[in-house]
């Protein structure tokens, strides 16, 4: 009795490191990613829009679980990706400290910058947000100051 072997061929992708300019370009282009934070050993990850004002990133979000996590433990990780298909993608991971911005002057400055990036936003967005059910949500603004940034791409120089 002959045995039939199924062969699985795994092609290793050529994955390259991205340089700082490439990482910054991706961060400017994409504008959303996944933010990870942790509280007492419990990780929490959620989709998040961000605004990149080199070298810092800004997120504003509704007050809740994630703001509780970040206020207690400001160590966060933001992962941003652009995927064309399984063989063509770029991904950047930013590690840093999330700082809750409460000073009105700084809030106004960031909101000014945000509005140049996204003109459709209403000026009242830094106070409250009316969600789909008509509830007013309190907004919180955070600055993420990167301490470490890494990028990987399948479209690097050595792949071409």
C-alpha positions in Angstrom: 0.0 0.0 0.0 1.6 3.2 -1.1 1.3 6.4 1.0 0.3 9.7 -0.6 2.1 12.7 0.9 0.5 16.1 0.6 3.2 18.7 0.2 2.6 22.2 1.7 4.8 24.7 0.1 5.4 27.8 2.2 6.9 30.7 0.4 8.7 33.0 2.8 7.9 36.6 2.2 10.8 39.0 1.9 10.0 41.4 4.8 12.0 44.5 5.1 12.4 47.1 7.9 11.0 50.5 7.0 13.0 53.6 7.6 11.7 56.6 9.6 10.5 58.5 6.5 8.6 55.4 5.2 7.0 54.9 8.6 6.0 58.6 8.9 4.5 58.5 5.3 2.4 55.5 6.2 1.2 57.1 9.5 0.2 60.3 7.5 -1.6 58.4 4.8 -3.6 55.9 6.8 -5.1 57.7 9.8 -6.5 54.7 11.6 -5.2 51.7 13.4 -5.5 49.5 16.5 -4.7 51.0 19.9 -3.6 48.6 22.6 -3.5 49.4 26.3 -3.3 47.3 29.4 -4.6 47.5 33.0 -3.3 45.2 35.7 -2.2 42.7 33.1 -5.4 42.8 31.1 -4.8 43.9 27.5 -7.5 45.8 25.6 -7.3 46.6 21.8 -9.7 48.7 19.8 -9.9 50.4 16.4 -8.9 54.0 16.6 -8.6 57.1 14.4 -5.5 59.1 15.0 -3.9 62.3 13.7 -0.2 62.4 13.1 1.5 65.7 13.8 5.1 64.8 13.6 6.5 63.5 15.9 3.4 63.0 18.0 0.0 61.3 17.4 -3.3 62.5 18.7 -6.4 60.5 19.4 -9.7 61.7 20.6 -12.1 59.3 21.9 -15.2 58.9 24.1 -14.6 58.6 27.9 -14.9 55.0 28.9 -13.0 51.8 29.4 -10.0 52.8 27.2 -9.6 56.2 28.8 -9.7 54.5 32.2 -6.9 52.1 31.1 -4.8 54.9 29.6 -5.2 57.2 32.7 -4.0 54.4 35.0 -1.3 53.0 32.7 -0.2 55.4 29.9 1.9 52.8 28.1 0.2 52.2 24.8 0.9 50.6 21.5 -0.7 51.7 18.2 -0.5 49.4 15.1 -1.2 50.8 11.7 -1.3 48.8 8.5 -2.0 49.1 4.8 -2.8 45.7 3.2 -3.2 45.2 -0.5 -3.1 41.4 -0.3 -1.3 38.7 1.6 2.0 39.4 -0.2 1.8 43.2 -0.3 1.5 45.0 2.9 3.1 47.6 5.2 2.7 47.8 9.0 3.9 50.3 11.6 3.9 49.8 15.4 4.3 52.8 17.6 5.0 52.3 21.3 4.6 55.3 23.6 3.0 57.2 26.4 -0.5 58.5 26.2 -0.9 61.8 27.8 -4.4 63.1 28.6 -4.6 66.7 27.4 -6.9 68.8 29.5 -5.5 72.3 29.0 -7.9 74.3 26.8 -5.3 76.1 24.9 -3.6 72.8 23.9 -7.0 71.3 23.0 -7.8 74.2 20.7 -4.3 74.0 19.0 -4.8 70.2 18.4 -8.4 70.7 17.2 -7.2 73.4 14.8 -4.7 70.9 13.3 -7.3 68.1 13.3 -9.7 70.4 11.4 -7.1 71.1 8.7 -6.8 67.3 8.2 -10.5 66.6 8.4 -12.6 69.8 7.6 -15.9 68.0 8.1 -15.5 67.9 11.8 -17.7 70.2 13.9 -16.0 72.7 16.2 -17.9 71.3 19.2 -16.2 68.0 18.9 -13.7 68.6 21.7 -16.5 68.9 24.2 -19.2 66.3 23.5 -20.1 63.9 20.7 -23.6 63.0 19.9 -23.7 59.3 19.1 -26.0 57.4 16.8 -28.6 57.1 19.6 -28.6 60.8 20.3 -26.6 60.4 23.5 -24.0 63.0 24.3 -20.7 61.4 24.8 -17.9 63.1 26.6 -14.7 63.4 24.5 -11.1 63.0 25.7 -8.0 64.0 23.8 -4.7 62.2 24.2 -1.2 62.8 22.8 0.9 59.8 22.2 4.5 60.6 22.3 6.4 57.7 20.5 9.3 56.1 22.4 9.8 53.5 19.8 8.6 52.9 16.3 9.1 49.9 14.0 7.9 49.2 10.5 7.8 46.2 8.3 7.0 46.0 4.6 6.9 43.4 1.8 7.5 46.3 -0.7 11.0 47.2 0.4 14.0 47.9 -1.8 15.2 44.3 -1.5 11.8 43.0 -2.7 11.8 44.9 -6.0 
